[in-house]
Amino acid sequence: MNIKSILSFNHNKRTNAILCLIFMIFSSLQSLVWSVRIQPQDKVKAIWNRQTIFVKCVKDKGQTDGVLKWVSAATGEPIDDNSLAPIYQQQGHESVKLFLVNVPKRYSGFYECRHTNGDRVISSDKFELKVYNSIEMEGNKDNNVGVEGDPFSMVCISKFDSDSDQSTESQVSWIHNNVRIKDEEGSFTVKNRVEQSVNMKSIRSTLTIKRLTKENEGTYNCESVYANTYLTDMKAIDINLRVQFKPRFPENTQKSVWVSDETSSSPVVVNVTCLVNADPIAEFQWYTGRGHQLTNENRLSNANYKHHIYNTENLSVLSLEYDNIGKIRNKFNDGHNSKKFECRARNAIGNEVITFDLNVGKLPEQPFLANFSYDEGVLHLTVNETQVEPPIDIYKLEIVDKQHIYFNSS
């Protein structure tokens, strides 16, 4: 081979290398120009379990050659166009949409949009889908029944998703009467037990009331909060507490039952009312002051009255019928009768007793209205003081003989 041939060979080799480099640069530039974009452009898209999401893939402006299609990056398998499938794609003008419907957690992974021309991939773009389970909560919502004076506990269980790749925060708290309960605050104790697995974190929260009172009854709100890098979730359940207690009489119960000495009607009926607050509902028994039980079936042979008992929910009325007012007066000195009647109320929690006195005397006259004023929707009345035993603590206001309104003496 002569020198000229060698020079020609070297020249051709160098030229080919340059041409190859130019072609590679051109191909790279073409790849940059012929690119696709995912909208929205976030590389990680996070949703809750069983939500629906769609992502759009578009060509750069002015690019008309080739086709777009979605594939599963994990398997390389193309996504179907079947809209009845949970994952499908929908072709549009120079774009393609990826739909993921009612997505379960197992659909987490990478999805890739490819711009192809024949078998050649011109360009591609992809995103990672993260599917998280939303908070799950459990609790005994309506069957929490405690007894006044006893300790009582309520449990709320919250389950959170666990992501080993992301930092997560989760907490459980209790709220009652719009006030957040703190651990070891007053009569409350809150204890949280955490259980951790690969895919799930569980918090078992126990609210303990050290000594139940009627004021503890009501609705308790168990609130759970979860947050990771992408999402925040909050859920709550209402847990109802019922506090049972023994019968108790209202503070303003009148123990003296008065009959006017001017009563002339015959017969004379006197009703003695026994009202209690109780849960469960109370049962009633009536006794005379001398210990004789009164029922609707028995009649005291030596009594100078007839009686009947009417019972409703937490209310009992002993109705006494005398021939005339004299029978009531005489019974005060009659060894077989008593002016006292005892009401006994009981339920599964306990019992309570109250004694009523039957009195005959002059009833107080109608109070005289000395003055009144009306200010910002409030009517103020001033009445003359009436001296009588027992003292008057409730007044009845009668308006146009049609309405009765009751006022405390204060």
C-alpha positions as CSV (number, residue, x, y, z in Angstrom):
1,M,0.0,0.0,0.0
2,N,1.4,3.4,-1.0
3,I,1.6,6.5,1.2
4,K,-1.3,8.1,-0.7
5,S,-3.6,5.1,0.0
6,I,-2.7,5.2,3.7
7,L,-3.4,8.9,4.0
8,S,-6.7,8.3,2.2
9,F,-7.7,5.5,4.5
10,N,-6.9,7.6,7.6
11,H,-8.8,10.5,6.2
12,N,-11.9,8.4,5.6
13,K,-11.7,6.8,9.1
14,R,-11.5,10.3,10.7
15,T,-14.3,11.5,8.5
16,N,-16.5,8.6,9.5
17,A,-15.9,9.2,13.2
18,I,-16.8,12.8,12.9
19,L,-20.0,12.0,11.0
20,C,-20.9,9.4,13.6
21,L,-20.4,12.0,16.4
22,I,-22.5,14.5,14.5
23,F,-25.3,11.9,14.1
24,M,-25.2,11.1,17.8
25,I,-25.4,14.7,18.7
26,F,-28.3,15.2,16.2
27,S,-30.1,12.2,17.7
28,S,-29.7,13.6,21.2
29,L,-31.0,17.0,20.1
30,Q,-33.9,15.3,18.4
31,S,-34.6,13.4,21.5
32,L,-34.7,16.6,23.5
33,V,-36.9,18.3,21.0
34,W,-39.2,15.3,20.6
35,S,-40.0,15.1,24.3
36,V,-43.2,14.4,26.3
37,R,-44.5,16.0,29.5
38,I,-46.7,14.7,32.2
39,Q,-49.4,17.0,33.6
40,P,-49.4,17.7,36.6
41,Q,-45.6,17.6,36.6
42,D,-45.1,16.2,40.1
43,K,-42.9,13.2,39.9
44,V,-44.6,11.6,43.0
45,K,-48.4,11.6,43.2
46,A,-50.0,10.5,46.4
47,I,-53.7,9.6,47.0
48,W,-55.8,7.8,49.6
49,N,-56.9,4.2,49.1
50,R,-59.9,3.9,46.8
51,Q,-59.6,7.3,45.3
52,T,-59.5,8.1,41.6
53,I,-56.8,10.0,39.8
54,F,-56.0,10.8,36.1
55,V,-52.7,12.0,34.6
56,K,-52.3,13.6,31.2
57,C,-49.3,13.1,28.9
58,V,-48.7,15.6,26.1
59,K,-46.3,16.1,23.2
60,D,-44.3,19.2,23.0
61,K,-45.8,21.9,20.9
62,G,-45.4,21.3,17.1
63,Q,-44.5,17.6,17.4
64,T,-47.0,15.5,15.4
65,D,-45.1,12.4,14.5
66,G,-45.3,9.2,16.6
67,V,-47.8,8.1,19.2
68,L,-48.2,8.3,22.9
69,K,-49.0,5.4,25.2
70,W,-48.9,4.6,28.9
71,V,-47.1,1.5,30.2
72,S,-46.5,0.0,33.7
73,A,-42.9,0.8,34.4
74,A,-42.6,-2.3,36.5
75,T,-43.6,-4.7,33.8
76,G,-43.4,-2.7,30.6
77,E,-46.9,-3.9,29.7
78,P,-49.0,-1.3,27.9
79,I,-52.2,0.0,29.5
80,D,-55.4,-1.0,27.8
81,D,-57.9,1.4,26.3
82,N,-60.8,-0.4,28.0
83,S,-62.7,2.2,30.1
84,L,-64.3,-0.6,32.2
85,A,-60.9,-1.6,33.5
86,P,-59.7,-0.1,36.8
87,I,-56.6,1.3,34.9
88,Y,-57.0,2.5,31.4
89,Q,-55.8,5.1,28.9
90,Q,-57.8,7.5,26.7
91,Q,-56.3,8.9,23.6
92,G,-56.7,12.6,22.8
93,H,-55.4,15.1,20.3
94,E,-51.6,14.9,20.7
95,S,-52.1,13.6,24.3
96,V,-53.1,10.6,26.2
97,K,-54.8,10.4,29.7
98,L,-54.1,7.7,32.2
99,F,-57.1,6.9,34.5
100,L,-56.7,5.0,37.8
101,V,-60.2,4.4,39.2
102,N,-61.0,3.4,42.8
103,V,-57.3,2.7,43.3
104,P,-56.3,0.1,45.9
105,K,-52.9,0.3,47.7
106,R,-51.5,-2.5,45.5
107,Y,-51.6,-0.2,42.5
108,S,-48.7,1.8,44.0
109,G,-45.7,2.0,41.7
110,F,-44.2,3.8,38.6
111,Y,-46.2,4.6,35.5
112,E,-44.5,5.7,32.3
113,C,-45.7,7.6,29.2
114,R,-43.8,6.8,26.1
115,H,-43.5,8.7,22.8
116,T,-42.9,6.0,20.1
117,N,-42.4,5.8,16.4
118,G,-42.8,2.2,15.4
119,D,-40.8,0.1,17.8
120,R,-38.5,3.0,18.7
121,V,-39.0,5.0,21.9
122,I,-38.4,8.6,21.0
123,S,-38.8,10.0,24.6
124,S,-40.6,9.2,27.8
125,D,-41.6,10.6,31.2
126,K,-42.8,8.8,34.3
127,F,-44.2,9.4,37.8
128,E,-44.5,7.3,41.0
129,L,-47.9,6.7,42.4
130,K,-48.1,6.3,46.2
131,V,-51.4,5.0,47.6
132,Y,-52.0,5.3,51.3
133,N,-54.7,3.7,53.5
134,S,-56.7,6.4,55.2
135,I,-57.3,6.2,59.0
136,E,-59.5,3.4,60.2
137,M,-61.2,3.8,63.6
138,E,-62.9,1.4,65.9
139,G,-64.8,2.0,69.2
140,N,-67.8,1.0,71.2
141,K,-69.9,3.9,70.2
142,D,-73.2,3.5,72.1
143,N,-73.0,0.7,74.7
144,N,-70.8,2.4,77.3
145,V,-72.8,2.3,80.6
146,G,-71.1,3.0,84.0
147,V,-72.3,3.4,87.5
148,E,-71.9,6.7,89.4
149,G,-69.0,6.5,91.9
150,D,-67.2,3.7,90.0
151,P,-64.2,4.0,87.7
152,F,-64.9,3.6,84.0
153,S,-62.8,3.2,80.8
154,M,-63.5,3.7,77.1
155,V,-61.3,2.5,74.3
156,C,-60.7,3.9,70.8
157,I,-58.5,2.1,68.3
158,S,-56.9,4.0,65.3
159,K,-55.1,2.3,62.5
160,F,-52.6,4.3,60.3
161,D,-50.7,3.5,57.1
162,S,-47.0,3.0,57.6
163,D,-44.5,4.1,54.9
164,S,-40.9,3.0,55.4
165,D,-39.7,5.5,52.9
166,Q,-41.3,8.5,54.5
167,S,-41.5,10.1,57.9
168,T,-45.0,10.0,59.3
169,E,-46.8,11.5,62.3
170,S,-49.9,10.1,64.0
171,Q,-51.7,10.9,67.2
172,V,-54.9,10.3,69.0
173,S,-56.7,12.6,71.5
174,W,-60.0,12.8,73.4
175,I,-62.4,15.8,73.5
176,H,-65.4,16.3,75.8
177,N,-67.7,19.4,75.9
178,N,-65.3,21.0,73.3
179,V,-62.4,20.7,75.7
180,R,-59.4,18.5,74.8
181,I,-58.6,16.1,77.6
182,K,-55.0,15.9,78.8
183,D,-53.4,12.9,80.4
184,E,-53.7,12.9,84.2
185,E,-55.9,16.0,84.1
186,G,-58.4,16.2,86.9
187,S,-60.5,13.0,87.0
188,F,-59.2,11.7,83.6
189,T,-56.4,9.5,82.6
190,V,-55.4,8.9,78.9
191,K,-53.1,6.0,78.0
192,N,-51.9,5.2,74.4
193,R,-50.4,1.9,73.4
194,V,-48.6,1.8,70.0
195,E,-48.3,-1.4,67.9
196,Q,-46.1,-1.2,64.8
197,S,-45.9,-3.6,61.8
198,V,-44.4,-3.2,58.3
199,N,-47.5,-1.7,56.7
200,M,-49.6,-0.6,59.6
201,K,-49.4,1.4,62.8
202,S,-52.1,1.0,65.5
203,I,-52.8,3.2,68.5
204,R,-55.0,1.8,71.2
205,S,-56.1,4.8,73.3
206,T,-57.9,4.3,76.6
207,L,-59.7,7.1,78.4
208,T,-60.3,6.3,82.1
209,I,-62.6,8.3,84.4
210,K,-61.4,7.7,87.9
211,R,-64.8,8.2,89.6
212,L,-68.0,8.6,87.6
213,T,-70.4,11.4,88.2
214,K,-73.6,12.3,86.4
215,E,-71.7,15.3,84.9
216,N,-69.4,12.8,83.1
217,E,-72.3,11.6,81.0
218,G,-72.4,12.6,77.3
219,T,-70.5,12.3,74.1
220,Y,-66.7,11.9,73.9
221,N,-65.0,12.6,70.6
222,C,-62.0,10.4,69.8
223,E,-59.9,12.2,67.2
224,S,-57.1,10.8,65.1
225,V,-54.6,12.7,63.0
226,Y,-52.1,11.3,60.4
227,A,-49.6,13.1,58.2
228,N,-46.7,12.2,55.9
229,T,-44.7,14.1,53.4
230,Y,-47.6,14.3,50.9
231,L,-50.9,13.9,52.7
232,T,-52.7,14.7,55.9
233,D,-55.8,12.9,57.2
234,M,-58.1,13.5,60.3
235,K,-61.0,11.3,61.4
236,A,-63.1,11.2,64.6
237,I,-65.8,9.0,66.1
238,D,-68.3,9.9,68.8
239,I,-68.4,7.5,71.8
240,N,-71.4,8.0,74.1
241,L,-71.3,7.4,77.8
242,R,-74.3,6.8,80.0
243,V,-74.0,7.1,83.8
244,Q,-76.5,5.2,85.9
245,F,-77.3,6.5,89.4
246,K,-79.5,5.8,92.3
247,P,-82.8,7.8,92.7
248,R,-82.4,11.3,94.0
249,F,-85.1,13.9,94.8
250,P,-84.9,17.4,93.2
251,E,-83.5,20.0,95.7
252,N,-86.8,22.0,95.5
253,T,-89.0,19.0,96.5
254,Q,-91.7,20.3,98.8
255,K,-92.0,18.0,101.9
256,S,-95.0,19.8,103.3
257,V,-98.4,19.3,101.6
258,W,-100.9,21.9,102.7
259,V,-104.7,21.7,102.6
260,S,-106.8,24.9,103.2
261,D,-108.8,24.9,106.4
262,E,-111.5,26.7,104.4
263,T,-112.1,23.7,102.1
264,S,-115.8,22.9,102.1
265,S,-116.1,20.4,99.2
266,S,-116.7,16.8,99.8
267,P,-114.9,14.5,99.4
268,V,-111.5,16.2,99.8
269,V,-108.8,14.8,97.6
270,V,-105.1,15.4,98.4
271,N,-102.3,14.4,96.0
272,V,-98.8,13.7,97.4
273,T,-96.3,13.8,94.5
274,C,-93.0,11.9,94.7
275,L,-90.7,12.8,91.8
276,V,-87.1,11.5,91.4
277,N,-84.2,11.5,89.0
278,A,-83.0,8.0,88.4
279,D,-81.3,5.7,85.9
280,P,-82.5,3.0,85.6
281,I,-86.1,4.0,86.1
282,A,-87.1,3.8,89.8
283,E,-89.7,1.7,91.4
284,F,-91.8,3.2,94.2
285,Q,-93.3,2.1,97.5
286,W,-95.5,4.1,99.8
287,Y,-95.7,3.8,103.6
288,T,-97.6,5.6,106.4
289,G,-95.5,7.3,109.0
290,R,-96.3,4.3,111.3
291,G,-94.7,1.9,108.8
292,H,-97.8,0.4,107.1
293,Q,-97.3,-0.2,103.4
294,L,-99.9,1.3,101.0
295,T,-100.7,-0.5,97.7
296,N,-103.5,-0.4,95.3
297,E,-104.5,-3.9,96.5
298,N,-104.7,-3.2,100.2
299,R,-106.9,-0.9,102.3
300,L,-106.0,-0.1,105.9
301,S,-109.0,-1.1,107.9
302,N,-108.6,1.7,110.5
303,A,-107.7,4.4,108.1
304,N,-110.2,7.3,107.6
305,Y,-109.3,7.8,104.0
306,K,-109.2,5.9,100.7
307,H,-106.0,5.8,98.7
308,H,-104.8,5.1,95.2
309,I,-101.3,5.1,93.7
310,Y,-100.5,6.3,90.2
311,N,-97.0,5.4,88.8
312,T,-95.3,6.7,85.7
313,E,-91.6,7.0,84.7
314,N,-89.7,8.2,87.8
315,L,-93.0,9.7,89.2
316,S,-95.4,8.3,91.8
317,V,-98.6,10.1,93.1
318,L,-100.3,9.0,96.3
319,S,-103.9,10.2,96.0
320,L,-105.8,10.4,99.4
321,E,-109.5,10.8,99.6
322,Y,-111.2,12.0,102.8
323,D,-115.0,12.4,103.3
324,N,-114.5,16.0,104.5
325,I,-111.9,18.4,105.9
326,G,-112.7,17.3,109.4
327,K,-111.4,13.8,108.7
328,I,-108.0,15.3,107.9
329,R,-108.0,17.4,111.1
330,N,-109.1,14.5,113.3
331,K,-106.4,12.2,112.0
332,F,-103.7,14.2,113.7
333,N,-105.0,13.0,117.1
334,D,-106.0,9.5,115.9
335,G,-103.6,6.8,116.9
336,H,-104.5,4.7,113.9
337,N,-103.6,7.4,111.4
338,S,-100.6,9.5,110.6
339,K,-100.0,12.8,109.0
340,K,-96.7,11.5,107.5
341,F,-96.4,9.5,104.3
342,E,-93.1,8.0,103.2
343,C,-92.1,7.5,99.6
344,R,-89.3,5.0,98.9
345,A,-87.7,5.0,95.5
346,R,-85.2,2.3,94.4
347,N,-83.5,0.9,91.3
348,A,-80.6,-1.5,90.7
349,I,-78.0,1.1,91.8
350,G,-79.6,2.1,95.2
351,N,-82.5,3.6,97.0
352,E,-83.7,6.9,98.6
353,V,-86.5,7.9,101.0
354,I,-88.4,11.1,101.6
355,T,-91.2,11.8,104.1
356,F,-94.1,14.1,103.3
357,D,-96.1,16.0,106.0
358,L,-99.8,16.6,105.5
359,N,-100.9,19.9,107.0
360,V,-104.2,21.8,107.4
361,G,-104.1,25.5,107.7
362,K,-104.8,28.9,106.3
363,L,-103.2,29.2,102.8
364,P,-101.4,32.4,102.0
365,E,-103.5,35.1,100.3
366,Q,-102.8,36.1,96.7
367,P,-99.6,38.2,96.8
368,F,-100.0,41.9,96.0
369,L,-98.0,43.1,93.0
370,A,-96.2,46.2,94.3
371,N,-94.2,47.1,91.2
372,F,-92.9,45.8,87.8
373,S,-90.5,46.8,85.1
374,Y,-89.5,45.5,81.7
375,D,-85.9,45.7,80.5
376,E,-84.4,44.1,77.4
377,G,-86.9,41.3,77.2
378,V,-86.9,40.6,81.0
379,L,-90.0,41.2,83.1
380,H,-89.1,42.1,86.8
381,L,-91.9,41.8,89.4
382,T,-91.9,43.0,92.9
383,V,-94.5,41.5,95.3
384,N,-95.3,42.2,98.9
385,E,-93.7,39.8,101.3
386,T,-96.1,37.2,102.7
387,Q,-95.3,35.7,106.1
388,V,-96.3,32.0,106.2
389,E,-94.9,28.7,107.2
390,P,-93.4,27.0,105.3
391,P,-92.2,30.1,103.4
392,I,-93.2,30.6,99.8
393,D,-90.5,29.9,97.3
394,I,-92.5,29.7,94.1
395,Y,-95.0,32.1,92.7
396,K,-97.5,31.6,89.9
397,L,-98.2,34.4,87.5
398,E,-101.5,34.3,85.7
399,I,-101.8,36.4,82.5
400,V,-105.4,37.1,81.2
401,D,-106.5,33.9,83.0
402,K,-105.0,31.8,80.2
403,Q,-101.3,31.4,80.9
404,H,-99.4,30.2,84.0
405,I,-95.8,31.2,84.4
406,Y,-93.8,30.1,87.4
407,F,-91.1,32.3,89.1
408,N,-88.5,31.5,91.8
409,S,-88.9,33.8,94.8
410,S,-85.4,35.3,94.2
